[in-house]
Amino acid sequence: MSASPDDASRWSWVTRDGNVTSGAKGELMLALRSEKVLPTTLVWRPTWAEWLPATRVTELRGLFPADLAQPAQVPRRSATQLTPPPLPAPGAPWPAPAPAAPPSAPPPAPVRGAGAVSKPPPAPVRAKGGSQPPAGAARELQRPNLAPRIPTAAGPVPVITNAAEGRPRGASILGRPRDQLSNTQPSRGPLPTLGGEEGAAARGTLRPPGAVPPPPRSTMGANFGAAASRADDDFTPPKAAAPSAQPDTELDVSVPTELRPALIVPVSAPGGPPTVPLQPAGAVAKPLEVSHDFDVTLGSTPFEGGKGPAAVPPPSTTLESAVPSLAASAKGSEPSPTMKQWLGLDIPRESQLLLAFFLIVIMLGAGVTFAYVVARTKPPAGAAGEAAASASGAEPGPRLPPGCRLLAPAARLATTVERTAPPVFAEVKKGELVAVGFAPTPKSAAGLLVRLDTLDAERAFDQLGDVGTRATVPLVKGGKTTFFVDHTDSELGGARTVADGVTLGFAGADLVRVSKGQKTVLWPGAASEKTTDPRIATTSAGTLVTFRRGGLTGQVLYGWLGKEGGAAGLLAIEAPGTKFSGTPDAAANGPDGLVAFAGRPNDKSDWRIQLAKVPQQGKASARTFEPPPGGSGGGNIAPNVASLGSDGWLLQWTEGASGQYEVRMARLGLDLEVLGDTRLVSPKGANAGQGAVFASGSKVLSVFVQTTAGHDELWGASFECF
C-alpha cells in the first residue's frame, strides 16, 4: 500500500476477517459505532511506526464506554513511515503505555539571612520652622472659589459664623450672610409647634409637646444674587492652633462623630428667640401624661420594644418623637378577639329569630320538592321488568367510524439496525407490552420491551456473534420472554424458530421442520429454485407459511401447517398481470390468512401492493391495492400485514421514490376494503421504509428503518384501531 500527501489524513484498520483497509476517520468511527469492527481492532496513521488498538488512541477513545476504554498511548513516530508496518503477531502481549514524566518541582524560595529583619522606611521629619510656604508663594497657595465642604460619613463639618475677617472655611462664596445686608427682607415666622400652648414661643419644627428639641439651625451662606467681595476671595485660612494637652471632659456637640451628625451652633442674633440649651447625655425625657389627644401620637416612633427594660432614646433630630406612643402601647395590651366574636353577627335578636324562621321554611320546601320529583320519576313496580327488557333490546349508541388514531408519535428505538434481518414480535402483556427482536449489526442480535402507550423501550437482550444474524425471535412463556437467534450458518437454509426447540427451514430442495432434533419433511421440492426466507404467521387454527420461489419473475407460494403438525398442499397465488413479484409477508386470523407482496407488470411500471386472502382449503387469487390519496406518490413496496381479529386487517407499506420514501398504514375490513383514513407512520420529510407492524388487542406497534446521514436507525410509532 503506498501513501501520498493526500493520504496523510487517512486511517488504516484491521477488519474482523483480518484484512487491512483504509479510509477517512469518519468511516472508521462509523465502523466502530456499528460494531462492524471490534473495539480492540488495530489502527494506523501515516508517520506512525506501530499499530495501536482503537481503545488506546486518543482520537477514538470517546466512542467506547468507560469499561472498554484503556489508557491513551502516544504512538512512536517516524517521518519516513508512510506505509503501515507489519502487524504484530497474534497473541503477543501489548506493551503498556510509557509512564508520564514527573512534574518538575518549583525552584526553592530565597532564604533570608539569619539576622536580616525587614524594617519600614523612616518617617519624614518636618522642619522646625513649620510648613508655611515662602511669602512670595502665598498667592499661589490660596484656594479661591472653594465650594462648601460636603459632610462625610463621620458627620457634617462645623461652621463658625460671625467671623470678623475673611470667609470661614465652609461658608458660601456667593456673598455675605443675610443678616449683614442692609436690604434684607424679613423672613416668614416659624410655624407653631403641634400641641403648643397659646402664647408660648414658636418653634421651627413639627414636634409634640415633651419631645427633646434639636438645636436651632444657623444661617449659612449669603443670599443668592449678592456679589462676593475681593477680600473674601483673597482670604487665606489661618493656621490651626496647637491642640491642648489637657483632654476635654465634655463632649462638644459641634464635633463630628460616627454615632450622630454634627450640629451647627451659631451665635444668637440680637432680638431673636433664645437658644434652647442641649440636654446632657443620659438625660431621661419627662414622660407624657396619659391623654387621648390625637396630637400626642403624631410623629411618634412606630417601633415599640418587645420585652425587657425600656431604653432611653437619644435626642431626636428628625420630625419623629423619641417618646413611645401611648396609643400603640394601649392597643398592644388589648386582648385578641375570640373565634366566637369573629363569627358573631351584630344583628338584633328579633332579626336573628326571623332569619332562622325563613331558613327553616326554605329547607322544608326544598325537601318536599325533592321528594315530589323522585316520586314522579320512579316507574311503577310492574313496569320495571318491561323497562329492563326494552333497554336490553334497544340499539347501541352511535359508534366511532372505523380507523386508527395515534397514541405515541414516531420515536427512535435503537441507534443501529440491519435491514436484512426483519423485526419479529411477541405479545408480553396484551395491549400494553410487546417484545421486539432485531439485528443491530449483521453479526449481532438484540431485543426490546416496548410499551405501546408511551413507546418507552427497555433493552432486554444483546448478543454479539461471529456469524451473520438471520432473525432474532422473541418467545413468551409463563410471563417470561426469551430471545432466540437464528444464524446464517445453520444447517437449514432460511432457518426460522417457530417455538422453543422447533425450527422451519430448507434442507436441500425440501422445506422441513426440526423438532427436538428430529427432522420432518413438510413440502418436498419446495426449494427447487432460488427462494426467499419463509415468513410465518401463527394462529389458533395452525401456522401459515409463505415464500417466493424463482427470483423476481417467480411465483409466490403458501401452505398451512395444522395444529397436529400435518401440512396441507403447497399452493401458488394467482396474480393476473403481474410479472415481477417481491418478498411476501403473511398474517393469520383464525381459519383465514392474508398474504401481501409487491408486484408490477413490467420493469417500467411502478410497484403496486398485491393482496390475497388464503384459506386453508382452496386456491387464492391476488388483487391490486390502490392506496388512498394523500401520500407522496410513486411506487408502493415492502408490504407488511397484521391481524386485528374479527375486526379485519392492518396493512403497512413504503411509498415514494428513491431517497424520499415514507411509511404509511391503512385499516382494512374483512373483505380487504379500506376503513377510515390512512395514517403517516414515519416523521414527515424523513427518508424511511421497510417496516413491520404488530397488533396486540386494539393497540398497534409499527416499526421501520429511518436513514439519517447514511446511517440506519430503528424507529417506531403506536396506534389504537377501532
Buried (B, 14 or more C-beta within 10 A) or exposed (E): EEBEEEBEEBBBBBEEEEEBBBEEBEBBBBBBBBBBBBBBBBBBBBBBEBBBBBBBBEBBBEBBEEEEBBEBBEBEEEEEBBEBEEEEEEEEEBEEEEEEEEEEEEEEEEEEEEEEEEEEEEEEEEEEEEEEEEEEEEEEEEEEEBEBEEEEEEBBBBBBBEEEEBBBBBBBBBBBBBEEEEEEEEEEEEEBBBBBEEEEEEBBBBBBBBBBBBBBEBBBBBBEEBEBEEEBBEBEEEEEEEEEEEEEEEEEBBEBEEEEEBBBBBEEEEEEEEEEEBEEEEEEBEEBEEEEBEEBBBBBBEEEEEEEEEEEBEBBBEEBBBBBBBBBEEEEEEEEEEEEEEEEEEEEEEEEEEEEEEEEEEEEEEEEEEEEEEEEEEEEEEEEEEEEEEEEEEEEEEEEEBBBEEBBEBBEBBEBBBEEBBBBBBBBBEBEBBBBBBBBBBBBBBBBBBBBEEBEBEEBBEBEBEEBBBBBBBBBEEEEBBBBBBBBEBEBBBBBBBEEEBBBBBBEBBBBBBBEEEBEBBBEEBBEEEBBBBBBBBBEBBBBBBBBBBEEEBBBBBBBBEEEEEBBEBBEBEBEEBEBBBBBBBBBBEEBBBBBBBBBEEEEEEBBBBBBBBEBEEEBEBEBBEBEEEBEEBBBBBBBBBBBEEBBBBBBBBBBEEEEBBBBBBBBEEEBEBBBEBBBBBBEEBBBBBBBBBBBBBBBBBBBBBBEEEEBBBBBBBBBBB
